[in-house]
Amino acid sequence: MGLREHLLEGALETGLLFLDVGILRGRLIRQMEKALWRSIVEHEKGALRPAQELKFYFVRNLLRTTDNHLRRGWLSR
């Protein structure tokens, strides 16, 4: 048994895996938001910045709403 399997087994036995999922989900959402900001606002040349920011906030809210509904079980994976 490798180190990864040993750690995963310990996490499953203690219930720590469920705590880590929320932390990882939050970190993943923040990283996705940073990537969206760079791709929508910073890399689009020639467009008006307020319009780019509105587009980013719209997409970010869709992402957060979808994540919230997945966590609550209102959407199936």
N, C-alpha and C positions, 0 to 999 in steps of 0.2 A: 504494500500500500504506500503510495506516494504521499508527500506532504500535503498536497492539495486535497486529496481524498480524506486524509486524516483531519484536516481543518474543517472540511465540509461536514464530516460525520459529527465532529464535536459541536458545530454550530447547529446541526439538526437536533442533537440531543438536548441542548440547553435552550433552544428557542431563539438564539441570537441571530439566526438567519432572517427571521421576520423583522427584527429591528434594523438590520443592515439594508434590507430592501428599500425601506423608506429613505434612508440616508443616500443610497445609491440613486434612487429615483430623483430625489431633489438635485443631486449633483449633475445627473444626466440632463435634467430639464434646464438647469443653468447653463450648461455647456451648449445645449442646442440653441438657447436664446442668444448666447454670444455669437455662435456661428450664423444664426439668422440675421443678427444686427450687422455683422461684417458683410454678408452676402447681399442684403437688401439695402442698407443705408450707405455703407462705406464704398461698396464696389460699383454701384450704379452711377455712372457719370452722366451728366446732362439732364438729370431729373431734378425737380425741386426738392430740397431737403425736407420740408414739412410734409410733402406728399409721401416721401420715402418712409419717414417716421410713422405716419399713419398706417401705411401698409405693414410695417413691422409690428406695430401694436395690435393690429387686427389679427395677424398670423399668430402672434404670441398668445393672445387671448383664446384663439381656437385651440392651441396646443395645451394651455393650462386647463381649459374647460374639458377637453377630451381626457386629460390625465385625471382630473377630479372625478369624472364620471366612471372611468375605469376602476379607480380605487374604491368607489362606492358600490360598484357592481351594476351600475345602470347601463353599461355597455358591455358586450361580451368581447373577449379577445379573439 
